Amino acid sequence: MNKDERTVFFTKIPFSTTESTVRDLFGRIGPVELVTLICDKETKKPKGFGFVTYHSPDSARCAVRMLNGFKVDNMYMIVNHRTQQQQPQINSEK
C-alpha cells in the first residue's frame, strides 16, 4: 500500500494548534497512523501546516472531502492529497 495514498497535507491552521488537536480532528474520519506537525527549526514552534497519515487510502480521501474548508479557530483549513513534492522533513534532533 502506497503511503502517499494514505497521507494528506493540511495547512491554514492556527500556530497554537497541537499535535493532539490535529490527531483528534482527523481521527473523526478514521484511525490515524501518524501526525507530522511541521515546526520551525530554531523556535520549535508549529508553522501552521503538516501531514496526517491514515491506515487506509479511503480515510485519506474522506478527510480531503470532509475537512477541506473546515473552520479551526476562525481559520479555514486546507486539506489536500499529499504530492510527491511535499515530503515532511522530520528533525530527529530533540
Protein Blocks (a to p, Z undefined) as FASTA:
>chain_A
ZZklmpccdehiafklcfklmmmmmmmnoccfbdcddddfklopaehiacdddfbfklmm
mmmmmmgopaeehiacddddddfklccdddfbZZ
